[in-house]
């Protein structure tokens, strides 16, 4: 099973119960009922998917580090819980690309799926732009969780978090400018991450800054990557 940042996982009831029972209760105090709803029971009949995360706890073999995030904000903060799930209890892994593709496919029977907030309205327009430009696009963050659950994860101050597959440099720049314009028109902030060939994610905007390095994030680490390595890898990509 491939484990990468931003991937969502559907989990069996047995796996959810295990994750809840094996939480580190030494972490900050939280409402136990809220934690149980978030990990085990769900909300309004909707189970919350886990989000693959970097493992900082040296977990045992056979378990996958995941995070859970609640749909609602309390005092402008979202309840987040770090947990582990037995790998054998993971039913399905959903990539950001698969999630957006499935959501677009559902808009025919549910036209309101991408119009509730500024963030979702921008997402719908940017997804159309990506299709027109031949760009493979995915979604993560609060918009991804809303599309996966149809619970109100986004609000009118939510950022639009996107993942773009590697592409030629000129196409990346063109898409970045056009998608930023759309986000500005809709009144939300865009965070476009580039899925580069070495398995790291970088902020697309950093690729065009006057710096020698960019900050790369993988499921295992965060490190500075020499920009010349990225430019070389992107220059050999055939236009898709």
N, C-alpha and C positions, 0 to 999 in steps of 0.2 A: 504494500500500500504506500503510495506516494504521500509524504507529509510536507506541506508547504504553507507558508503564511497566507492568511485570508481564506483558506479552504474551510468549508462548513462540513459538519458530519451529522448524519442522522444516527441515533443511538437507540438500542433496544431498551425496554423498560428495566430489564435486569441490569444493564450497563448503567442506566441512570441511577438506580438504587445503589449500586456499588460506588459510583462517583460521589453520591451524597454521603454515604456512610464513611467514606475514606477521606473526607475533607480534612484539611489541617485546621482544627478548631482553635489553634493558637493565633491565627490571623485576626485582624481587627473584628470586633464584635459586630454582628449583623442580626437583623430580624430573622430568626430561624424559620418562621413561616414563609417569608419572602424567598429565602434560599431554597427551601423545599419546593416551592412553586416554580422557581426558576429552573432547577435542575431536574426535578422528578415529575411534577404534576402538569406544568405548563399553565397557560392562561387561556380562558375561553375555548378550551378544547384544542389549543394549539401547543404542541411541544416545541421548546426552544432548541434549535440546533446548537451543537458545540462549535467553537471556532478554534481551529488548530493554532497553537501558540508555541513560542520558544520555551524550551524546558529549562528552567533555572533551578529545578529541585532535584536533579539527578534521579529521575524516576526509574523504577525497576523495568526490566525488559518485559515486553508484552502489554504495556500500557501506553496510551497516547495522551500527551498533555493538551488539554483543551480549556477554553474559557467560556463562560456563559455571561450574557449581558441582558438585563431586564429591559422591557419596552418603554417603561415610564421613568421620567426623571423625578427625583426628590431633592428639593433645594438645588436644582440645576445639576444634579449628579445622578448618574445611572449606576444601579447596583451591578457590580462585576465580581465574578467569582472564578478563581483559578482552580481547576480540578484535573483529575486524570480518569481515563476510561479504558477498560480492557479492550485491546485491539479487536478481539474476537466478537465484542458486543457492538461494533460499529457496523451499521446496516449499509450505509452509503456515504461516499465522499462526493461533495459538490464543489466544483471549482467556480471561481468568479465568472468565468466565461460561460460555463454551463448554466449558471443561475440567471444571468442576464438573457441568454438565448431563450430559456424556458419562460421567463417573465414576458418577453416580447411576444412569444407564441400565445400567451394567455390573454393578451389585450383584446383579442377578437371577441371573447366571451365576457370579458370584464374590462371595459374601456377605462374604468376609473383607477386601474391599478397603478398608473404612473402619473397621476395628476393631483394628488391630495395636498402636496406641499411644494414649495419652490424647488427643493432638492429633486423631487421626483419628476417635476415638469422639465427641469433641465436635463435629467437623465434620459427622458424619452427623446428629447431633441438631439442630444449628443449620440444616442444609440443609432438614430436614423443617419446622422452624419457619418458615423463609423462605418455603417453598412455601405453608404454611398462611396466612401473612400477605400473600401476593401480592407478595413482595419479590424483585427480581432480584439474585441473589447469585453472587459468584465467589470463587475461591480463588487465592492466590499463595504465594510462599515455599516452605518445605520440603515442606509438604503438597501443594502443586501439583506439585512435581517428583516426589514419590512417586506421585501419581495418574497422571502422564504416563508414568512409566517402570516403575512397580511395583518400584522399587529402594528400599532402606530409608533414605530421606532423613530421616524423622522419628524422634525418640526421645522418651523420657518427660519430657524437659525442653524440648521444642520448643514454640514459640508457635504459635497458630492465626492465620494471616494471611488476612483476608477482605477482599473488595472488594464494597461495596454500591452499587448504582445509586441516583441521586438519587431522593428520595421526599419527601412532606410531612414537616415537622419532627416532628410528634407521632408519626408512624410510625417515623421514625428513632430517636427516643428510646425508644419502646416496644421496638423490636427490639434496640437496644443493651443495654438493661437485661436483657431475657430471654436474649439470647445470652451476656452476661457471666455470668449465673447458671449457665447450662449449662456454660460453660468452668470456672467455679469448682468445680462439682460433679464434673467429670471431672479436675480437678487440673492445668489448663494455663492459660496466659495468653492472652488474646484481644487481637488487634490488628485492629480493624475500621476500614478506610479507606473514606471516602465519595467516590464518583466524582461530583464536582460538575460543573455545567453548563459551566463555562468551561474544562474540560479538565484541571483539577488534581485531585489526590488530597489529602484532608485526613483527619486522624484524627478519627473520629466523636466521640470523647469530648471533643475540643477545642471542638466546636461548642457545647457546653453549659457550658463554663468561663466564669468571670467575667473575660473578656479582650476587648479591642477588635479583635484580629486573630487569625488562625489561620495556621499554617504550611502553605502549599500547595506541592505538588511536581508538576512535569510532566516530560515527557521532555526539555524544554529548560532548565528552571531551577527553582530553589527560591526562593520569595518569601513575604512576609507579605501576606495578603489581608484587607482590612477585613471584619469579621464582618457588618456591615450589608449588604454586597453579597451575601453568601451567604444570609442570611435572606431578602432580597428575592427571590432567584432560587428558593429552595425554597418560598416561600409561594405561588408561582403554579403549582406543579406540581399537576396533578389527581391525586386519590387513585387508585392503580392496584391 
